[in-house]
Amino acid sequence: MAMEETAETVATTDAANATEAADVTATAGAITYPTASGYQVNVRSGPGTNHRVVKVLPYNTRVPIRCQRHGEKVSGPYGTTDIWDSIAPGQYVSDAYVRTGSDGFVTVPCG
């Protein structure tokens, strides 16, 4: 049985894809992802809240994700996860505060 695609279906799908694409931006070759709106996100020295805070990201920041690793489970605006995003050497943010559009890894595991 063939599925008929209507103009409305295509328009809805295109709008959803455009919204998703707007959330991920490539800048100078680096893909960046938005942090949760309305939150100042703690950047830690390792993948857990037991690691020291090295800085606090301002509201509405975009971050590159160099690699990801499993660590302490954290709950945030984007769910509960044990994935931590490395945004720079020795700097990690919980994936629960970064809108990646995925519940899994979106890049390579940290070595």
N, C-alpha and C positions, 0 to 999 in steps of 0.2 A: 504494500500500500504506500503510495507516494504522499509525502507531506507537502501541502501547498503553503508557500511563504507569502504572506500578504504584505502590502506596503506598510501597514500599521506595525506588524511584527518586526520588519526590518528597521523602521524608525525607532521603535522601542529598544531594540538590540543595539543600534548605533548610538543612541543616547546613553545607554548603560556603559558601553565600551568607551565613549568619550569621557564620561565621568571617571571611570577607572583609570584611564590614561592620564587625566588631569592630576590625579593623586600621586603619580610617579613622574618625576621630572629628570631628564638627563641634562646635566650641566657640565660642560667641558669634559665630556666623556664619562662622568660619574653619575650614576643614578642616585637620586635622593628620594626619601620618603618623608611624609609629614608626621610630626608627632601629634599626639592627641590635642585637639583644640581645647583651650581653657586650662591646660596643665603646664606647669614648669617642671620639666622632667629631670630627675637626678641622673647624672652620669657617674658611674662607679668604676673603681679600678679593677674590678673582676665581676664575674657573672653571678652576683648575689647581693642581697641587702646587707650582708655582713662585711662587704668590702667598702672601703671609705669612699665618700662622695668627692670626686675630683672637680666637678663643676655642676652648675645647674643651667639647663637650657632654657632660654626665654620662651614665652608663649609663642605658638604657631611657628616653630622651627622646622626646617627640613634637614634630614641627616642622610649621609651616605652610609651604606652598610658594607663594610669591608669583608666580613665573614660573620658566621653565627656559631654559637655553641650552646649546649645544654647547661643549665645551672639551677639556681633556686627557682621554685615555682612562685609566680607572682600573678595577682589579679589586677586588672586595670580596665580601661575603657574598651579595649579590644579583646577582652576575654581573660582566661587564666592560662598561663603558659610557662614552661621552663626554658624557653628560647631567649637568649640574650644576644643582642646585636652589637658587634664591635664597630664603633663609628670612627675610631682612630686607635693607634697603638695604646694599650692600657686604658681604654675608655669603652665602657659597656652601658647600654640602656636595655631595660626589659622590653621585649617585643610586644608586651601587653600595652605599651604606650606608643607604639609606632604602627602606622597604618600601612601594612605591606600588602594587604589584600589576600593573605594566605595564613593558614594555621600552621604551616610547616616552614622549612627553610626556603628562602628566596635567593640565596647565594651559597657559596662554598662553606663548608665547616671550617672553623678556625683550627689551625695546625697546632 
